[in-house]
Amino acid sequence: AACVSAAMSSDEIVPTGLSSPPTASLVFKVRPNGDVKDEEVLRLDYFALQGLGEEIRLFLEEVGAAYDSAYHFSGTETVQKVKGTSPTGQLPIFIDPSMGKDVVISQSSSILRHLARKYDMAGTDAKDMLRIDMISETAKDLRGKKNMLWTDSLKPKLMEFLKHFEKMLGEDELFG
């Protein structure tokens, strides 16, 4: 049975709304297959918004991984503390206990590639790996073009981009 719970440490304050400055971090403990040993639980730290952390969360959900997802609110001491553990000084960060207790992975694409290798979703040969890289990078480009959705003059460019992306995905048995 799947299990999801939220926890806050005793020194954190529950946010009361968007108008008050939140000082808390929220941690969702996701255990799709019930309880697991703490040393097997993956951990993602990111801001309390979807952004770059959402793709990682979706990947973890897809593979049924046990993980903790820590949501941090901008401008808090907690964010600065967590960023201080990041090799790049940025979020998201990811901890996979199988890599060793001192290994902190940063950069969302690096985290996703690590997870793809860990869960045998990185391709079986050089051609598969190349195709996955192309799809991933094109999806990243698409994310950067989302402002085109709201600009009528740019919609034709977006539609042309999507046509090529759709063709690429259609050739793939996983996506097609």
C-alpha positions in Angstrom: 0.0 0.0 0.0 1.3 3.5 -0.9 2.1 5.8 2.0 2.6 9.5 1.8 3.0 11.6 4.9 4.1 15.2 5.6 6.3 16.2 8.5 7.7 19.4 10.0 10.4 19.6 12.6 9.4 21.0 16.0 11.3 24.3 15.4 9.5 25.1 12.2 6.4 27.2 11.9 3.5 26.3 9.7 3.0 28.9 6.9 -0.3 30.7 7.4 -0.7 31.9 3.8 0.9 33.7 1.0 1.0 37.1 2.7 3.1 36.0 5.7 6.7 35.1 5.2 6.9 31.3 5.6 9.8 30.0 7.7 9.1 26.3 7.5 10.2 23.5 5.3 7.8 20.8 4.5 9.0 17.2 3.9 6.7 14.7 2.2 7.7 11.1 2.8 6.7 9.0 -0.1 6.7 5.2 0.4 4.8 3.5 -2.5 5.6 0.0 -1.2 5.2 0.7 2.5 8.0 1.4 5.0 11.6 1.0 3.9 14.9 1.4 5.8 16.0 5.0 6.2 19.3 4.2 4.5 17.4 3.3 1.3 15.3 6.4 1.1 16.2 9.0 -1.6 15.9 12.7 -0.8 15.1 15.7 -3.0 15.5 19.2 -1.7 13.9 22.1 -3.7 11.9 25.2 -3.4 8.2 25.0 -2.5 7.2 25.2 -6.2 7.1 22.9 -9.1 9.9 24.2 -11.3 13.0 22.0 -11.8 12.2 19.7 -8.9 8.9 18.5 -10.4 10.5 16.5 -13.2 12.6 14.7 -10.6 9.5 14.0 -8.5 7.6 12.7 -11.5 10.5 10.4 -12.3 10.6 9.0 -8.8 6.8 8.5 -8.9 7.1 6.6 -12.2 9.7 4.2 -10.9 7.9 3.7 -7.6 10.9 4.9 -5.5 10.8 5.6 -1.8 11.8 9.2 -1.3 11.6 12.3 0.8 10.7 15.5 -0.9 11.7 18.5 1.1 10.0 21.8 0.0 11.8 24.9 1.2 10.4 28.5 1.1 12.6 31.2 -0.5 14.3 33.7 1.7 14.5 31.5 4.7 17.6 30.4 6.7 16.7 26.8 5.8 17.2 27.5 2.1 20.6 29.1 2.7 21.6 26.1 4.9 20.5 23.6 2.3 22.1 25.5 -0.5 25.3 25.4 1.5 25.4 21.6 1.1 25.1 21.9 -2.7 28.3 21.5 -4.8 27.0 24.4 -7.0 25.3 26.4 -4.2 21.9 25.9 -5.9 18.8 23.8 -5.6 17.6 21.2 -6.4 19.9 18.8 -4.6 19.5 15.1 -4.4 20.8 12.5 -2.0 21.0 8.8 -3.0 22.3 6.8 0.0 23.7 4.1 -2.4 26.2 6.7 -3.6 27.6 7.3 -0.1 26.5 9.5 2.7 28.6 12.4 1.7 27.6 12.6 -2.0 25.2 15.4 -2.8 24.1 15.6 -6.5 23.1 19.0 -7.8 21.7 20.2 -11.2 18.4 18.8 -12.2 19.6 17.2 -15.5 22.5 15.5 -13.6 20.0 14.2 -11.0 17.7 12.9 -13.8 20.5 11.2 -15.6 21.7 9.5 -12.4 18.2 8.2 -11.8 17.8 7.0 -15.3 21.0 4.9 -14.9 20.0 3.7 -11.5 16.6 2.5 -12.7 17.9 1.1 -16.0 16.1 3.8 -18.1 19.2 5.4 -19.7 19.2 3.2 -22.8 20.8 -0.2 -23.6 23.2 0.9 -26.2 24.8 4.1 -27.6 21.9 4.7 -30.0 19.3 4.4 -27.3 21.3 6.7 -25.0 21.7 9.3 -27.8 17.9 9.2 -28.5 17.1 9.7 -24.8 19.6 12.6 -24.6 18.0 14.2 -27.7 14.5 13.9 -26.3 15.6 15.2 -22.9 17.3 18.2 -24.3 14.4 19.0 -26.6 12.0 18.8 -23.7 14.3 21.2 -21.8 14.2 23.6 -24.8 10.4 23.3 -24.9 10.3 24.3 -21.2 12.2 27.4 -22.1 9.8 28.3 -24.9 6.6 28.2 -22.8 6.3 32.0 -23.0 5.5 31.4 -26.7 2.1 30.1 -25.6 1.0 33.6 -24.6 2.5 35.5 -27.6 0.4 35.3 -30.8 3.3 36.3 -33.0 5.5 33.5 -31.7 2.9 30.7 -31.8 3.8 29.7 -35.4 7.4 29.1 -34.3 6.2 27.1 -31.3 4.0 25.0 -33.5 6.9 24.3 -35.9 9.0 23.3 -32.9 6.3 21.0 -31.6 5.8 19.4 -35.0 9.5 18.3 -35.0 9.3 17.2 -31.4 6.2 15.1 -32.1 7.9 13.5 -35.0 10.9 12.6 -32.9 8.6 11.1 -30.2 6.5 9.3 -32.7 9.5 7.3 -33.9 10.1 6.0 -30.4 8.3 2.9 -29.3 8.3 4.2 -25.7 6.7 7.5 -26.6 5.1 6.8 -30.0 
